[in-house]
């Protein structure tokens, strides 16, 4: 049997494990699923004869090496910062590797070693990054093959709550790692280019400079800019494109409300709070407000942010129960970001039968024979429940499909890479259609922010 080692059995692994187990008899596969705890893995395996759950501590060198040696391919579903040790072992023991994470500089540095050994190290093969790369390159290559010149590429993606489970004022619930949501946009200014003009948005302004979108009959959305859209010019071979913009999708109104946390300083992860474990939610809010011997926390917050009591922004804050003096944070030496995350998880965790939704939209502008055209390509995926989410499906399925195709020798180009070649994206996108991951394309009027270059 072909042995597949999956390291990490978190929220995004459910559909990956199901896909490979469903294929295990036909493809002669055996899955070993390692995590710091076997509880979730055993639940997902559900006594399947072609899988086992084991404890793997990624920092235990001996344990890690023993299990990687036995595998034919390794899938790392760990947080990105833990991939490198697994990758180095894969190089040492001649194993292919697949991750859904962005390629780090450290991962890039082992590209030559992977190529020398003929190993495929496929990264960025989840949703975003992953399906976004593949679906974009499929259309970009088609446009280029027609002899057209690319003028515009915009790409938006988001994981939100499905309409049938949307029962809070924020129109949002956590569908992936909550910590990543709380820290979104940090680490430098958002960078993009529109009609040949470079634009930069600092973090403290990011959530007040949003784009508005209508997507495939699924309603109105907003998007805030991703941190670095400019690097994708080289990734996608669009070196001279005048407009390149990538953003994250939310329901309209989310960003304005989220900006409150940023202005208060609640998303800061750079320092810890003394006695954080004993603080109430109300104490946490009061940390960021001026002292007053007479004014309440509520009054101080409304005054500081200039929010009226009948403003929906105020209702959103009240809904989170952040003024509760009895609920405790319970986290020792926590940063403001971790404390905020704890509060939000109370309100935004998916219930057992809640459904999430993945929304993605690409815009491709191009010129052919002197005429400007635009294609709009959209994807909507609805999850099944708290376990088999749309997020888990769109992250896990591409990972599983890629791993199987590498095992079978159908994807063979070696090295540290992302899925932007036809060898990779064509068969994976085709198979994804069998699971309802289907892009709908239509011709629309060319967007053209500034066709005469008069202003910018």
C-alpha positions in Angstrom: 0.0 0.0 0.0 1.0 3.6 -0.5 1.5 5.3 2.9 0.3 8.9 3.3 1.4 10.7 6.5 -0.9 13.7 7.4 0.7 15.8 10.1 -2.0 17.9 11.8 -5.7 17.1 12.2 -7.2 20.6 12.7 -10.3 22.3 11.3 -9.2 22.2 7.7 -8.3 18.5 7.6 -11.8 16.9 7.6 -12.5 16.9 3.9 -8.9 16.0 3.1 -9.1 12.9 5.2 -12.5 12.0 3.9 -11.3 12.4 0.3 -8.3 10.1 0.8 -10.3 7.5 2.7 -12.9 7.4 0.0 -10.1 6.7 -2.5 -8.1 4.4 -0.3 -9.4 1.0 -1.5 -9.4 2.0 -5.2 -5.9 3.6 -5.0 -4.4 1.2 -2.4 -3.8 3.9 0.2 -3.1 3.8 4.0 -3.3 7.0 6.0 -1.4 7.8 9.2 -2.8 10.9 10.8 -0.5 12.4 13.4 -1.4 15.2 15.8 -0.5 16.3 19.4 -3.9 14.7 20.3 -5.6 11.8 18.5 -9.2 12.9 19.5 -10.1 14.8 16.3 -8.2 12.4 14.0 -10.0 9.3 15.5 -13.4 11.1 15.0 -12.6 11.8 11.4 -11.3 8.3 10.7 -14.3 6.7 12.3 -12.7 3.2 12.5 -11.9 3.1 8.8 -9.6 0.1 8.1 -7.2 2.1 5.9 -6.2 4.7 8.5 -4.7 5.1 12.0 -4.3 8.0 14.3 -1.1 8.6 16.2 0.4 11.2 18.5 3.1 13.3 16.8 4.8 16.1 18.5 6.5 18.0 15.6 9.3 19.1 18.0 10.1 15.4 18.9 12.8 14.7 16.3 12.9 11.0 16.8 9.2 10.6 16.6 8.9 12.9 13.6 11.7 11.2 11.7 10.4 7.6 12.4 7.0 8.4 10.9 8.3 10.4 7.9 10.6 7.5 7.0 7.6 5.1 6.7 5.6 7.5 4.4 5.6 7.7 0.6 4.3 11.3 0.8 3.9 13.7 3.6 1.0 16.2 3.9 1.6 18.9 6.5 -1.5 20.6 7.8 0.4 22.3 10.6 0.6 26.0 11.0 3.0 27.4 8.4 5.7 28.1 11.0 6.1 24.4 11.7 6.5 23.2 8.1 10.2 23.6 7.8 11.3 20.8 10.2 9.0 18.4 8.3 10.3 19.6 5.0 14.0 19.1 6.0 13.1 15.5 7.1 11.4 14.9 3.7 14.6 16.0 2.0 16.7 13.7 4.2 14.4 10.7 3.6 13.5 11.3 -0.1 9.7 12.0 0.5 7.4 14.2 -1.5 5.6 16.9 0.5 2.4 18.9 0.2 1.2 22.0 2.2 -1.6 24.5 1.9 0.6 27.3 3.2 2.4 30.2 1.5 6.0 29.5 0.5 8.3 31.0 3.2 11.8 32.1 2.4 13.1 29.1 4.4 11.0 26.7 2.3 12.2 28.5 -0.8 15.8 27.9 0.3 15.5 24.1 0.0 14.2 24.2 -3.6 17.6 23.2 -5.0 17.8 20.2 -2.6 14.3 19.1 -3.6 15.1 19.4 -7.3 18.3 17.5 -6.9 16.4 14.6 -5.3 13.5 14.7 -7.8 11.0 15.6 -5.0 7.8 17.5 -5.5 7.2 20.0 -2.7 3.8 21.4 -3.6 2.8 24.5 -1.5 -0.1 27.0 -1.6 -2.5 24.3 -2.8 -5.4 25.0 -0.5 -8.1 27.7 -1.1 -6.4 31.1 -0.8 -3.6 30.4 -1.5 -4.4 27.5 -3.9 -7.7 27.4 -5.8 -7.2 31.2 -6.3 -3.9 30.5 -8.1 -5.2 27.7 -10.2 -8.4 29.3 -11.3 -6.6 32.6 -12.1 -3.8 31.0 -14.1 -6.2 28.9 -16.1 -8.0 32.1 -17.4 -4.8 34.1 -17.6 -3.1 31.4 -19.7 -6.1 31.2 -22.0 -6.2 35.0 -22.5 -2.4 35.1 -23.2 -2.8 32.2 -25.7 -5.3 34.2 -27.6 -2.7 36.9 -28.2 -4.4 39.4 -25.9 -2.7 41.8 -23.5 -3.7 41.7 -19.8 -4.7 45.1 -18.4 -6.3 44.2 -15.1 -6.4 41.4 -12.6 -8.4 41.6 -9.4 -9.0 38.7 -7.1 -11.1 38.5 -3.9 -11.8 35.6 -1.5 -13.4 35.2 1.8 -14.8 32.6 4.2 -18.0 33.8 5.9 -21.1 32.4 7.4 -23.8 31.0 4.9 -27.1 33.0 4.7 -29.1 30.2 6.5 -26.7 30.4 9.5 -26.2 34.1 9.5 -27.8 35.1 12.8 -25.5 37.9 14.2 -25.2 41.6 13.5 -21.6 41.1 12.2 -22.8 38.6 9.5 -19.6 36.6 10.4 -18.5 33.5 12.2 -15.1 31.8 12.3 -14.5 29.3 9.6 -10.8 28.9 10.0 -8.0 29.8 12.5 -9.5 32.7 14.6 -6.0 34.0 15.4 -5.4 34.7 11.7 -8.7 36.6 11.5 -7.8 38.8 14.5 -4.3 39.6 13.1 -5.4 40.1 9.5 -3.7 43.0 7.7 -0.9 43.4 10.1 2.8 43.4 9.3 3.1 46.3 6.8 1.1 48.4 4.5 -1.2 46.9 1.9 0.3 47.4 -1.6 -1.4 47.3 -5.0 -1.5 49.1 -8.3 -4.5 50.6 -10.1 -4.2 52.0 -13.6 -0.5 52.2 -13.3 -0.6 54.1 -10.0 0.9 52.5 -6.9 -1.3 52.6 -3.8 -0.4 51.9 -0.2 -2.8 51.5 2.8 -1.3 51.5 6.3 -2.9 49.0 8.8 -4.7 51.6 10.8 -6.6 52.7 7.6 -7.0 49.3 5.9 -10.5 48.5 7.0 -11.9 51.9 6.0 -10.7 51.6 2.4 -12.8 48.8 1.0 -14.0 47.8 -2.4 -17.7 46.8 -2.9 -18.7 43.7 -4.9 -21.8 42.0 -6.2 -21.1 38.3 -6.7 -23.0 35.9 -8.8 -26.4 36.7 -7.3 -25.2 35.9 -3.7 -25.6 39.5 -2.4 -23.4 42.5 -1.7 -20.0 42.2 -0.2 -17.0 44.3 0.6 -13.3 43.6 0.4 -10.2 45.0 2.1 -6.8 44.9 0.4 -4.4 42.0 1.1 -1.0 42.9 2.3 1.1 42.5 -0.9 -0.7 42.3 -4.3 2.3 43.5 -6.2 4.3 40.3 -5.8 1.7 38.4 -7.9 2.8 40.3 -11.0 5.9 38.0 -11.1 4.1 34.9 -9.8 1.4 35.1 -12.6 3.8 36.5 -15.2 2.0 39.8 -15.4 5.0 42.0 -15.0 3.6 45.1 -16.8 0.0 44.9 -15.8 -1.5 48.3 -14.9 -4.0 47.0 -12.3 -3.2 44.2 -9.8 -5.3 44.0 -6.6 -6.1 41.2 -4.2 -8.5 41.4 -1.3 -10.4 39.6 1.4 -14.2 39.4 1.3 -16.6 40.2 4.1 -20.3 41.1 4.2 -20.9 44.9 3.9 -20.5 46.6 7.3 -18.0 44.2 8.9 -14.9 46.3 8.1 -16.3 49.5 9.6 -17.1 47.7 12.8 -13.8 45.8 12.9 -12.0 49.1 12.6 -13.2 49.9 16.1 -11.0 47.2 17.5 -8.0 48.5 15.5 -8.5 52.1 16.7 -8.7 51.0 20.3 -5.6 48.8 20.0 -7.3 45.5 20.8 -5.7 43.6 17.9 -2.1 44.3 19.0 -0.1 41.1 19.5 3.2 42.7 20.5 2.9 42.9 24.3 1.2 41.1 27.1 -1.2 42.3 29.8 -0.5 41.7 33.4 -3.1 39.7 35.3 -5.0 39.1 32.1 -6.4 35.8 33.4 -8.4 37.6 36.2 -9.8 40.3 34.0 -13.4 40.4 32.9 -14.5 41.3 29.4 -15.5 44.7 30.7 -12.0 45.2 32.3 -10.5 44.4 28.9 -12.4 47.1 27.1 -11.6 49.6 29.9 -7.8 48.9 29.4 -8.0 51.1 26.3 -10.0 54.0 27.6 -9.1 57.0 29.7 -9.6 57.0 33.4 -12.8 58.6 34.7 -14.1 58.7 38.3 -17.6 59.1 37.1 -18.2 57.9 33.5 -19.1 54.3 32.7 -17.1 52.1 30.3 -19.9 52.3 27.8 -20.1 56.1 28.0 -16.3 56.5 27.6 -16.2 54.2 24.6 -19.1 55.9 22.8 -17.5 59.3 23.5 -14.0 58.2 22.4 -15.3 56.6 19.1 -18.1 59.1 18.5 -20.7 56.4 18.3 -24.4 57.2 19.0 -26.4 54.8 21.1 -28.7 54.0 18.2 -25.8 53.3 15.8 -25.7 49.8 14.5 -21.9 49.8 15.3 -22.9 50.1 19.0 -25.4 47.3 18.7 -22.6 45.1 17.2 -20.4 45.8 20.2 -23.2 45.1 22.7 -24.0 41.8 20.9 -20.5 40.5 21.7 -21.2 41.0 25.4 -17.9 42.8 25.8 -19.2 44.9 28.7 -20.0 41.9 30.8 -18.3 42.3 34.3 -18.7 38.6 35.1 -17.2 36.8 32.1 -13.5 36.2 32.7 -10.7 36.2 30.0 -8.9 33.3 31.8 -5.7 33.6 29.7 -2.5 34.2 31.6 0.0 36.8 30.2 -2.2 37.2 27.1 -1.7 39.9 24.4 -4.7 42.2 23.6 -5.1 40.2 20.3 -5.4 36.9 22.2 -7.9 38.4 24.7 -10.0 39.8 21.9 -9.9 36.4 20.2 -11.2 34.7 23.3 -14.1 37.2 23.5 -15.0 36.7 19.8 -14.9 32.9 20.0 -17.8 33.1 22.4 -20.0 34.7 19.8 -18.5 33.6 16.4 -17.9 29.9 16.8 -19.9 27.7 14.3 -22.7 25.7 16.0 -22.8 22.0 15.1 -25.2 22.4 12.2 -24.1 25.9 11.1 -23.0 26.2 7.5 -20.2 28.5 6.2 -19.7 29.9 2.8 -16.7 30.4 0.6 -16.9 33.3 -1.9 -14.3 34.0 -4.5 -14.3 36.4 -7.5 -11.7 37.1 -10.2 -11.8 40.0 -12.6 -9.7 39.8 -15.8 -9.4 42.8 -18.0 -7.6 42.5 -21.4 -7.2 44.1 -24.8 -7.5 42.1 -28.0 -7.3 43.7 -31.5 -7.8 47.2 -30.0 -10.9 46.3 -28.0 -11.1 46.0 -24.2 -12.8 43.0 -22.6 -13.4 41.8 -19.1 -14.2 38.4 -17.7 -15.8 37.9 -14.2 -15.2 34.5 -12.7 -17.0 33.6 -9.5 -17.1 30.7 -7.0 -19.6 30.0 -4.2 -19.3 26.9 -2.0 -21.6 26.2 1.0 -20.5 23.9 3.8 -22.4 21.0 5.3 -22.0 21.6 9.0 -19.4 22.5 11.7 -17.1 19.7 10.7 -17.4 19.5 7.0 -17.2 23.2 6.3 -16.8 24.9 2.9 -13.5 26.1 4.2 -12.3 22.5 5.0 -13.6 21.4 1.6 -11.9 24.0 -0.5 -8.6 23.8 1.5 -8.5 20.0 1.9 -9.7 18.7 -1.5 -7.0 20.4 -3.6 -4.4 19.2 -1.1 -5.7 15.6 -1.3 -6.0 15.6 -5.1 -2.5 17.0 -5.5 -1.0 14.5 -3.1 -2.6 11.6 -5.0 -1.5 12.9 -8.3 2.1 13.3 -7.1 2.0 9.7 -5.7 0.8 8.4 -9.1 3.4 10.3 -11.0 0.9 12.5 -12.8 2.5 15.6 -11.2 6.2 15.1 -11.5 8.0 18.4 -11.9 10.3 18.6 -8.9 11.1 21.5 -6.6 9.4 23.9 -4.1 6.5 25.2 -6.1 2.9 26.6 -6.2 0.2 25.3 -8.5 0.5 27.7 -11.4 1.4 25.3 -14.3 -1.0 23.5 -16.5 0.4 20.2 -15.4 -0.9 21.0 -12.0 -4.0 23.2 -12.3 -5.8 21.6 -15.2 -6.4 18.1 -13.7 -7.0 19.4 -10.2 -9.6 22.0 -11.2 -11.3 19.3 -13.4 -11.6 16.9 -10.5 -12.7 19.7 -8.1 -15.8 20.2 -10.3 -16.9 16.7 -9.3 -17.2 18.0 -5.7 -19.1 21.2 -6.6 -16.1 23.5 -6.7 -17.1 25.2 -10.0 -16.3 28.7 -11.3 -19.0 30.5 -13.3 -17.6 32.9 -15.9 -19.3 35.7 -17.7 -18.3 38.6 -20.0 -18.9 42.0 -18.4 -18.1 45.6 -19.4 -14.5 46.5 -19.0 -14.0 48.2 -15.6 -11.3 50.6 -16.5 -10.7 52.9 -13.5 -9.1 55.6 -15.5 -9.0 55.0 -19.2 -7.7 58.4 -20.1 -5.0 58.5 -17.4 -6.2 62.0 -16.5 -6.2 61.4 -12.7 -4.9 58.6 -10.5 
